[in-house]
Amino acid sequence: MNSLTALGWKSGLERFSALCERLGNPQEKLRAVHIGGTNGKGSTTAMVSSVLESAGYKVGTYYSPYVYNLRERVQLDGRMIGEADFARLVNIIRPHAAALGETELTHPTEFEVKTALGFLYFVEQNADFAVLEVGAGGRFDATNVVTPLVSVITNVSMDHMDKLGNTIAEIAAEKAGIIKQNGHLVTAAAEPDALAVIRRTCEECNSLLWHVHPVEEPNACFAIGPIPSTLTPALSRSEPATLTVRGMNSTYSGLKLGMRGEFQLVNAATAVGAIEALQNKGVDVPESAIRTGLEGAYLPGRLEVLQTAPTLLIDGAHNLDGARNLARALRTCFTYDKLIFVMGMVSGHSVADAVGTLAPLADRFYATAADSPRAVPAASVADVARTRCAKVLEVEPVREAVRQALEAAGEDDLVCVTGSFYTISEVPRSPVGSLRVARSRASP
């Protein structure tokens, strides 16, 4: 599997469709929820899966990317696929992938093989639903061979410009590629240019469109319905205790979320929209499952605290919106004396945007680089950070940068490891002594 990384990213669905056909077209046997967007798609995927599990269904979930273990990508009822099943399915796929490699279609990529593996596993296990997170973009993403019960676009912002385009409208067009003929789309996109593309695509596909938008109320509240003539901006507030969602089927007051951060509010409301779309297709999901599922949802690497005294926090903030969300969460969800960043980036994301947003907050900034061929050199990260922070150091590898940051931190300080998911995946689970770690069922 790792040897396929060198193949990189390849455009088009012809190759992956051919691989699926060789495997018996498992994608045609899935009752799928397909979730794309720039930020929040992983969290929304986790929430939808958790709600469906709470309703008693067997749920396959496909994540992109993973944090600690490759097998995190393929889960059943919140548990990673076992090593034996993973190896067995890779060996089933291997000869078919090799055969395609001898044709003009060329060998399937690493992402395509992983996606095929997930499809096969979910079908084998007789999953009631498959909740699938898009890798990048949407139109040419391998997951886009499914015909889902509902599609979701969480939001659209600037990211992966090397592959998706240099304007919001261009990126939105790629993400809108998951909208299906006579389908159902739920989106929380708020950019006017993005919404225009999404609305037009839904009209062309005769797809029903539900929009998730904030409602101006004292408490955190979102509504689901047609796109309003004017959108109310979400008010910045300290992390609320509960959330209210005015859905198309019901109003849900006092919802509690298990995932930290104000930005999770809109993700939760979007997940409710997807669940309501399923309800309208005859899927029985009681309100109690929505409440239990949102409170129990978990995803590693999203405002995840690994240690206290000093606090060690990891968060995959690799683009402008992600960095802004992290900055807001650091102000509203945490208390600390000094703030220390350890940050590494990979190509395809704007170093200037992400580092430039976070470095001004830092008392000390460690620039590092993950062990990945896509890693941006630590020196390049440091060059941007030095324009915004007085104390910047270049330290590699990530493990050593984390060790030095923790040694420099006082008990009341916060060390935040961020940037690419490749970076946070290299943070040791026990970097200094024993850690009080919040682990999930899916953690290795």
C-alpha positions, 0 to 999 in steps of 0.5 A: 500500500505504501509503495503506491504513494509515489503514484500521487494523484491522478485525475478522472474516474475511469481507472477507479470505475474499472477497478470497481467493475473487476471487484463486482461493483461493490459501490452499487450495493451501498446505501451511502451518505457522501460528504465533501467540503473544504473543512468540517467534512471529517467531523460531519462524517463522524457525527452522521455515523455516530447518529446512525449507530445510535439508531441501531444501524450497522454503519461503515465509515470511510475517512480521509485522511487518517491520523494515527493508523492507516486502518482508521480510514475504514471503520465499522460501527466506530471500530477500525478494520482488523489487520487480518481483514485489511491484509486479506482485502489488499491481497484480493485487490492487488492482482486486479490493480496490477492488471489495470497497471498493464493497460492505458488506464495505468495502476490505481493510486493509493487512495483508489486502492484504499477506497476500493478496500472500504467498499468491499469491507462494507459490503462483506459486513452487510453494513446498513449504511456507508458514510463516505468522506470525500478525499479532495474536491469531489468531481474526480474523487474516487468516492464519487462512483457511488449514487448516495441517498444524500450528498453533503457539501459542508463549505467551500474555501480556498484549499488544494488550489493546485488541483481544484482551481484558484477561485471560490467558484472553480473550487465549488464547481469541483465540490459540486461534482458530487451532486447527483441527478434527482438527488438530495444535497445538504450544504452549509456553504456561505460564500456567495460565489460558492452558493451560486455554483451549488444552486445552479448545479442542483437545478441542472441535476434536479436535486433537492437543496437544503441549506444550513445557516445560522439564526440570530438568537442569543443561543447557538442556533441554526436553521435548515431549509431553502437558501435565505435571501440574506445570510446572518453571519455566525456570531463569535461566542464562547463555546456554548453548552448546547445547540438548537437546530430548526430542521425541516422535520423537527426542532432540536433544542438543547443538543450537546456536542462531544467535539470541541470548538465553536466551528463544530456547531455548524458541522453538527447542524449539517449532520442533522440536515443529512439525517433529516434527508434520510428520514425523508427517504424512509430511514427511521432515526429517532430524536434520541439517536440524534442527541446521543450520536452528536454527544458521542461523536469523536474524531482524532486530531480535531482539538484533541487534548493529549496531556495537561500540565502543560496542555498538549493539543493537536489539531489539523489546521492546514488551511486558512479557514482551519487556522482561523477556527483553531485561533478562535478555539484557542481564545474561547475553549482554553486557558493558558499562560503562554502559547507554543506552536509546533507546525508543519505543512505539506504542499497543496496548502497555503503556508502563508495563510495558515502559518500567517494566521497562527504565528502572531498568537505564539509566544514561541513557534517551532517550525518542523516537517513531517516524514512525507514526500509532500512535506514543506521544508521546515525552513519555509515554514519558519520564514513565514513564521518569522514575519509574525513571531519573534521567537521561531526555531526550526526543529526536525523531526516532529517528535523532537520538535514536540519534545523541545516544546514541552520541555520549554513549556511551563505547567500552565502553558499550552503546546499546540501541534498543528498544520498537516495531518501528517504532522500531527500523526507523528506526535507520540501518544506518550511524549513525556512521561505518562499522559492522560489521553482521551482515546476513542474506540477507533484508537490503535 
